[in-house]
Amino acid sequence: MKKQFDLTNKNAWVTGASVGIGRAYAIALAKAGANVAVVDIDDRTGEKTAEEIRTLGVKSVFIHCNVRNPVEVDAMADKVVETFGRLDIAVNNAGIGILGPDESYPLSDWEKVIGVNFTGSWLCCAAAARKFIAQNKVDKKPLGGKIINTASMSARIANCNASYDGSKGGVVEMTRALAAQWGRHNINVNCISPSYILSPMHASTPVEVRERIRSLTPMGYMERPEDLAGPVVFLASDASNYVTGVDLLVDGGHTLNAWLTPLGRDVPPRVSPEEEIKSLVHDMNALEVPCNEDGINFDYHPEIANAYKAAFGIK
Ligand SMILES: NC(=O)c1ccc[n+]([C@@H]2O[C@H](COP(=O)([O-])OP(=O)(O)OC[C@H]3O[C@@H](n4cnc5c(N)ncnc54)[C@H](O)[C@@H]3O)[C@@H](O)[C@H]2O)c1
């Protein structure tokens, strides 16, 4: 009997999968049995991740693709189908953030962030849908497919700036618009919204800020890429066949925290600060970027380091 979350013989792509959240998604799908194409602009690290996934006993290839480039996105989709025979799961996760106040924010940065996070996700959704619709025409039983986008809690709270928060709000509403249109093809379109995740995107976040985030999060620890493993497998599997147009918030309760009393703890959190950073340290090593024992390198995203240091009065 097929297990509920089994992805054996399913084929997936994950964009932005060289490190961070995308790598964790790719590993989770592979552990559930899927073959996974690791899609990214970082070829060296992406090849390493594909190699790591092959050790899990499934097929995996690295495919270079800038999700902002429609020609590269279509070529990537063709390559996935050529390599695996068909596409079942498209995880559109690649994203960037560029901090800065909106009153002096350069248009070029706005276009970069909106371009990758919003336009890039839409290009990948459309490319996946074209494959699913074409496959339905030859399948005896139209299987459709699963599209999973990465949005963010930033679609619900204003914690970054207009380009990032706005791009993620766009991803959530785009997900709903596409889910409404493509249900007729048996295509589910959903998104996952993480909170602050200890991926390389947060490699320049000071420990004082991590402590503050923990203290404002009911589950009491900082989110790790692997905390999204269960949610992505759920949305990729038959277990979620009647779930579409949903934004699955995975934030440890962080966005519930407009409370007047401080959060306390009766038992230690499930994850310790030492365990929180394992994936981050792995990724910094894979990127060949030096970091300290907390996985921190303030020069990796200096603008994030400087903004947090100024806000928290850290020298
Ligand atoms: N880290 C967080 O706190 C957090 C929270 C909520 C949502 N997110 C979102 O999750 C997603 C993944 O973030 P992460 O934390 O793993 O980031 P990360 O910076 O650690 O990794 C992002 C990966 O995407 C790749 N990438 C960047 N631009 C690309 C492009 N144009 N085409 C293809 N690949 C590209 C990078 O090379 C990298 O491998 C993003 O959409 C991000 O906005 C992150």
The ligand as an SDF file (V2000), in Angstrom:
LIG
                    3D

 44 48  0  0  0  0  0  0  0  0999 V2000
   15.9510   33.1560    5.3960 N   0  0  0  0  0  0  0  0  0  0  0  0
   14.8090   33.6950    5.8090 C   0  0  0  0  0  0  0  0  0  0  0  0
   14.7140   34.2110    6.9390 O   0  0  0  0  0  0  0  0  0  0  0  0
   13.5880   33.6600    4.9190 C   0  0  0  0  0  0  0  0  0  0  0  0
   12.3440   33.9030    5.5210 C   0  0  0  0  0  0  0  0  0  0  0  0
   11.1920   33.8770    4.7430 C   0  0  0  0  0  0  0  0  0  0  0  0
   11.2940   33.6060    3.3830 C   0  0  0  0  0  0  0  0  0  0  0  0
   12.5010   33.3850    2.8320 N   0  0  0  0  0  0  0  0  0  0  0  0
   12.5420   33.1070    1.3870 C   0  0  0  0  0  0  0  0  0  0  0  0
   12.9810   31.7740    1.1970 O   0  0  0  0  0  0  0  0  0  0  0  0
   13.6360   31.6620   -0.0570 C   0  0  0  0  0  0  0  0  0  0  0  0
   15.0040   31.0400    0.1330 C   0  0  0  0  0  0  0  0  0  0  0  0
   15.7460   31.8680    1.0300 O   0  0  0  0  0  0  0  0  0  0  0  0
   17.0610   31.3950    1.7850 P   0  0  0  0  0  0  0  0  0  0  0  0
   16.9660   31.9340    3.1490 O   0  0  0  0  0  0  0  0  0  0  0  0
   17.3240   29.9620    1.5750 O   0  0  0  0  0  0  0  0  0  0  0  0
   18.1070   32.2910    0.9600 O   0  0  0  0  0  0  0  0  0  0  0  0
   19.6630   32.0740    0.6610 P   0  0  0  0  0  0  0  0  0  0  0  0
   20.1790   33.4060    0.2540 O   0  0  0  0  0  0  0  0  0  0  0  0
   20.2970   31.3920    1.8000 O   0  0  0  0  0  0  0  0  0  0  0  0
   19.6520   31.0960   -0.6110 O   0  0  0  0  0  0  0  0  0  0  0  0
   19.0210   31.5220   -1.8030 C   0  0  0  0  0  0  0  0  0  0  0  0
   19.4580   30.6460   -2.9740 C   0  0  0  0  0  0  0  0  0  0  0  0
   18.7880   31.1580   -4.1470 O   0  0  0  0  0  0  0  0  0  0  0  0
   19.7460   31.3080   -5.1840 C   0  0  0  0  0  0  0  0  0  0  0  0
   19.3120   32.3780   -6.0930 N   0  0  0  0  0  0  0  0  0  0  0  0
   19.3310   33.7320   -5.8480 C   0  0  0  0  0  0  0  0  0  0  0  0
   18.8930   34.3970   -6.9320 N   0  0  0  0  0  0  0  0  0  0  0  0
   18.5800   33.4620   -7.8690 C   0  0  0  0  0  0  0  0  0  0  0  0
   18.0790   33.5380   -9.1820 C   0  0  0  0  0  0  0  0  0  0  0  0
   17.8530   34.7250   -9.7900 N   0  0  0  0  0  0  0  0  0  0  0  0
   17.8540   32.3870   -9.8620 N   0  0  0  0  0  0  0  0  0  0  0  0
   18.1110   31.1930   -9.2700 C   0  0  0  0  0  0  0  0  0  0  0  0
   18.6060   31.0600   -8.0360 N   0  0  0  0  0  0  0  0  0  0  0  0
   18.8280   32.1860   -7.3360 C   0  0  0  0  0  0  0  0  0  0  0  0
   21.0490   31.6170   -4.4780 C   0  0  0  0  0  0  0  0  0  0  0  0
   22.1800   31.3230   -5.3060 O   0  0  0  0  0  0  0  0  0  0  0  0
   20.9480   30.7090   -3.2580 C   0  0  0  0  0  0  0  0  0  0  0  0
   21.4370   29.4010   -3.5450 O   0  0  0  0  0  0  0  0  0  0  0  0
   13.6560   33.0760   -0.6520 C   0  0  0  0  0  0  0  0  0  0  0  0
   12.5480   33.2230   -1.5110 O   0  0  0  0  0  0  0  0  0  0  0  0
   13.4800   33.9550    0.5730 C   0  0  0  0  0  0  0  0  0  0  0  0
   12.9340   35.2030    0.2550 O   0  0  0  0  0  0  0  0  0  0  0  0
   13.6660   33.4000    3.5560 C   0  0  0  0  0  0  0  0  0  0  0  0
  1  2  1  0
  2  3  2  0
  2  4  1  0
  4  5  1  0
  4 44  2  0
  5  6  2  0
  6  7  1  0
  7  8  2  0
  8  9  1  0
  8 44  1  0
  9 10  1  0
  9 42  1  0
 10 11  1  0
 11 12  1  0
 11 40  1  0
 12 13  1  0
 13 14  1  0
 14 15  2  0
 14 16  1  0
 14 17  1  0
 17 18  1  0
 18 19  2  0
 18 20  1  0
 18 21  1  0
 21 22  1  0
 22 23  1  0
 23 24  1  0
 23 38  1  0
 24 25  1  0
 25 26  1  0
 25 36  1  0
 26 27  1  0
 26 35  1  0
 27 28  2  0
 28 29  1  0
 29 30  1  0
 29 35  2  0
 30 31  1  0
 30 32  2  0
 32 33  1  0
 33 34  2  0
 34 35  1  0
 36 37  1  0
 36 38  1  0
 38 39  1  0
 40 41  1  0
 40 42  1  0
 42 43  1  0
M  CHG  2   8   1  16  -1
M  END
$$$$
